[in-house]
């Protein structure tokens, strides 16, 4: 009798512990909830806009971290008075309680797509950030490089090299190149009465689907009549970036070369010209090496 009671007590204890395990509340922080969301697309799709970034070999992860901080800073600077609400809640006159309620409500909803989203590309020294409205890649990159040139002694990045804004992307095919040319070039060249000097600079990496000469010829024909080619004193420069099977296009201003082709590393620490290297060589060892 005593042994049966003991077995019953033991069985009841096991059942109770099983129930506790079954119905135990699994608490998660808001950060954990966000990380449990389905992963976003990790590829560049036709119609995307964004920014290609070259960086120091082996430093892609650090490049992503430092350029994301810089992008976020300039998003606040350029767009905080427009479609984005990036200002401090107290400065806006919003109560802390209201802000907390808003934050709790947002946790229950799917998070919005980030303004800047890095996409993994299978190439060394290359990073791509997708952007979404109201971010405009060309004006954003131009502002960053202009500020860097105005205060080049204040180095903001270590691993970032060239920033290449992309207004629109498509596939690296003649058909998509034609579509991109019509959409991207129209605001710059197809307005009545506009006459501009232009140049075209394609960059092709790890792709053999389009040739450099073929790209230049096709894009030039899409520019239309009334404009002239000037490779040095251009008013507008058409940039075509082809990486593997992705083709992107944008139009930048006449200060592109002055801003070191949007290369932050060159803006902060310009490569000496050959003549300057000769003049700076003052000892016999340097002269002998030449």
DOZAMAR-25904 format. One record per residue (C-alpha): residue in one letter; x, y, z; residue number from 0. Coordinates in steps of 0.25 Angstrom, whole numbers, plus 5000, padded with zeros to 4 digits. Last residue first. Layout:
 r   xx   yy   zz   k
 A    X    Y    Z NUM
...
% end
This chain:
 r   xx   yy   zz   k
 X 5253 5221 4763 289
 X 5259 5213 4774 288
 X 5272 5221 4774 287
 X 5264 5234 4776 286
 X 5258 5229 4788 285
 X 5271 5224 4794 284
 X 5278 5237 4791 283
 X 5269 5245 4799 282
 X 5260 5257 4796 281
 X 5249 5250 4788 280
 X 5237 5260 4790 279
 X 5239 5266 4776 278
 X 5239 5252 4769 277
 X 5226 5248 4777 276
 X 5219 5261 4773 275
 X 5222 5259 4758 274
 X 5217 5245 4759 273
 X 5204 5250 4766 272
 X 5202 5247 4780 271
 X 5190 5238 4784 270
 X 5180 5247 4791 269
 X 5177 5243 4806 268
 X 5163 5248 4810 267
 X 5157 5250 4796 266
 X 5165 5238 4791 265
 X 5159 5229 4802 264
 X 5145 5235 4800 263
 X 5145 5232 4785 262
 X 5133 5239 4779 261
 X 5140 5241 4766 260
 X 5151 5249 4773 259
 X 5141 5260 4776 258
 X 5147 5268 4765 257
 X 5144 5257 4756 256
 X 5129 5257 4759 255
 X 5128 5272 4759 254
 X 5120 5272 4746 253
 X 5108 5265 4752 252
 X 5104 5251 4753 251
 X 5094 5242 4744 250
 X 5091 5228 4749 249
 X 5091 5214 4744 248
 X 5091 5200 4749 247
 X 5093 5186 4742 246
 X 5093 5173 4750 245
 X 5097 5160 4744 244
 X 5112 5160 4749 243
 X 5114 5175 4753 242
 X 5111 5185 4743 241
 X 5111 5200 4747 240
 X 5107 5210 4736 239
 X 5110 5225 4740 238
 X 5105 5236 4731 237
 X 5113 5249 4733 236
 X 5106 5262 4732 235
 X 5111 5276 4729 234
 X 5123 5270 4722 233
 X 5137 5278 4722 232
 X 5145 5265 4721 231
 X 5139 5255 4712 230
 X 5131 5264 4704 229
 X 5120 5258 4695 228
 X 5109 5267 4690 227
 X 5094 5268 4692 226
 X 5083 5273 4683 225
 X 5079 5259 4678 224
 X 5076 5247 4687 223
 X 5082 5241 4700 222
 X 5077 5227 4696 221
 X 5088 5226 4685 220
 X 5099 5230 4694 219
 X 5094 5218 4704 218
 X 5094 5208 4693 217
 X 5108 5212 4687 216
 X 5114 5213 4701 215
 X 5109 5200 4705 214
 X 5114 5193 4693 213
 X 5128 5199 4694 212
 X 5129 5194 4708 211
 X 5124 5180 4705 210
 X 5111 5173 4710 209
 X 5109 5159 4715 208
 X 5123 5157 4719 207
 X 5122 5160 4734 206
 X 5131 5159 4746 205
 X 5133 5174 4747 204
 X 5128 5185 4736 203
 X 5129 5200 4739 202
 X 5123 5209 4729 201
 X 5127 5223 4727 200
 X 5118 5232 4718 199
 X 5121 5247 4715 198
 X 5111 5258 4713 197
 X 5110 5273 4708 196
 X 5096 5278 4710 195
 X 5085 5284 4702 194
 X 5071 5285 4708 193
 X 5060 5292 4700 192
 X 5050 5281 4702 191
 X 5053 5272 4713 190
 X 5059 5258 4709 189
 X 5073 5260 4714 188
 X 5073 5260 4729 187
 X 5059 5255 4733 186
 X 5059 5245 4722 185
 X 5073 5239 4725 184
 X 5069 5229 4736 183
 X 5056 5224 4730 182
 X 5060 5222 4715 181
 X 5074 5218 4718 180
 X 5069 5207 4728 179
 X 5059 5201 4718 178
 X 5070 5200 4707 177
 X 5080 5194 4717 176
 X 5069 5184 4721 175
 X 5068 5180 4706 174
 X 5083 5179 4704 173
 X 5085 5170 4716 172
 X 5091 5172 4729 171
 X 5078 5171 4737 170
 X 5072 5184 4743 169
 X 5076 5194 4753 168
 X 5071 5209 4755 167
 X 5077 5221 4762 166
 X 5090 5215 4765 165
 X 5100 5223 4773 164
 X 5115 5218 4772 163
 X 5123 5221 4785 162
 X 5138 5218 4784 161
 X 5147 5214 4796 160
 X 5141 5211 4810 159
 X 5151 5204 4820 158
 X 5155 5215 4829 157
 X 5143 5225 4829 156
 X 5140 5239 4835 155
 X 5154 5246 4833 154
 X 5153 5260 4838 153
 X 5165 5266 4830 152
 X 5157 5265 4817 151
 X 5148 5276 4822 150
 X 5141 5282 4810 149
 X 5145 5270 4802 148
 X 5137 5261 4812 147
 X 5125 5270 4812 146
 X 5125 5269 4796 145
 X 5126 5254 4797 144
 X 5115 5252 4806 143
 X 5106 5262 4799 142
 X 5109 5255 4786 141
 X 5106 5241 4791 140
 X 5092 5246 4796 139
 X 5089 5254 4784 138
 X 5092 5242 4775 137
 X 5085 5231 4784 136
 X 5072 5238 4786 135
 X 5066 5233 4799 134
 X 5051 5236 4801 133
 X 5049 5226 4797 132
 X 5057 5212 4798 131
 X 5071 5209 4798 130
 X 5079 5196 4795 129
 X 5093 5195 4799 128
 X 5103 5188 4791 127
 X 5117 5184 4796 126
 X 5130 5180 4787 125
 X 5144 5177 4792 124
 X 5143 5163 4788 123
 X 5131 5158 4780 122
 X 5119 5149 4784 121
 X 5110 5160 4787 120
 X 5102 5161 4800 119
 X 5092 5172 4801 118
 X 5093 5183 4811 117
 X 5079 5190 4814 116
 X 5078 5205 4815 115
 X 5065 5211 4818 114
 X 5060 5199 4825 113
 X 5047 5192 4821 112
 X 5036 5195 4831 111
 X 5035 5185 4843 110
 X 5023 5176 4843 109
 X 5013 5181 4854 108
 X 5012 5177 4868 107
 X 5025 5184 4872 106
 X 5020 5197 4865 105
 X 5009 5197 4876 104
 X 5019 5197 4887 103
 X 5027 5208 4881 102
 X 5015 5217 4879 101
 X 5011 5214 4893 100
 X 5025 5218 4898  99
 X 5025 5231 4889  98
 X 5011 5235 4895  97
 X 5016 5233 4909  96
 X 5029 5241 4906  95
 X 5020 5252 4902  94
 X 5022 5258 4888  93
 X 5027 5273 4887  92
 X 5035 5270 4875  91
 X 5048 5273 4882  90
 X 5044 5263 4893  89
 X 5041 5252 4882  88
 X 5055 5254 4876  87
 X 5056 5255 4861  86
 X 5056 5244 4851  85
 X 5042 5245 4845  84
 X 5045 5243 4831  83
 X 5036 5248 4819  82
 X 5042 5262 4820  81
 X 5048 5270 4831  80
 X 5058 5258 4835  79
 X 5062 5256 4820  78
 X 5075 5262 4818  77
 X 5082 5262 4832  76
 X 5075 5250 4837  75
 X 5078 5242 4825  74
 X 5092 5248 4826  73
 X 5094 5241 4839  72
 X 5088 5228 4835  71
 X 5097 5227 4823  70
 X 5110 5230 4831  69
 X 5106 5219 4841  68
 X 5103 5210 4830  67
 X 5117 5213 4824  66
 X 5124 5209 4837  65
 X 5117 5196 4839  64
 X 5117 5191 4824  63
 X 5132 5195 4823  62
 X 5135 5187 4835  61
 X 5128 5175 4829  60
 X 5135 5176 4816  59
 X 5149 5178 4822  58
 X 5156 5166 4815  57
 X 5161 5175 4803  56
 X 5158 5189 4806  55
 X 5145 5195 4801  54
 X 5137 5197 4788  53
 X 5123 5202 4790  52
 X 5111 5201 4781  51
 X 5099 5210 4785  50
 X 5084 5207 4783  49
 X 5072 5207 4775  48
 X 5064 5194 4772  47
 X 5056 5193 4759  46
 X 5061 5179 4755  45
 X 5065 5172 4768  44
 X 5078 5171 4776  43
 X 5078 5159 4785  42
 X 5077 5156 4800  41
 X 5062 5158 4801  40
 X 5058 5160 4815  39
 X 5059 5150 4826  38
 X 5046 5146 4833  37
 X 5044 5153 4846  36
 X 5050 5146 4858  35
 X 5061 5157 4859  34
 X 5050 5167 4862  33
 X 5044 5159 4873  32
 X 5058 5157 4879  31
 X 5060 5172 4879  30
 X 5046 5174 4885  29
 X 5050 5164 4897  28
 X 5045 5150 4897  27
 X 5038 5143 4908  26
 X 5034 5128 4906  25
 X 5023 5125 4916  24
 X 5023 5111 4922  23
 X 5011 5103 4917  22
 X 5017 5090 4913  21
 X 5029 5091 4923  20
 X 5019 5093 4935  19
 X 5010 5082 4930  18
 X 5022 5073 4929  17
 X 5026 5077 4943  16
 X 5012 5074 4948  15
 X 5011 5060 4941  14
 X 5025 5056 4948  13
 X 5020 5060 4961  12
 X 5007 5053 4960  11
 X 5015 5040 4956  10
 X 5024 5041 4968   9
 X 5012 5043 4977   8
 X 5005 5031 4971   7
 X 5017 5022 4972   6
 X 5019 5026 4986   5
 X 5004 5023 4989   4
 X 5006 5009 4982   3
 X 5019 5007 4991   2
 X 5011 5010 5004   1
 X 5000 5000 5000   0
% end
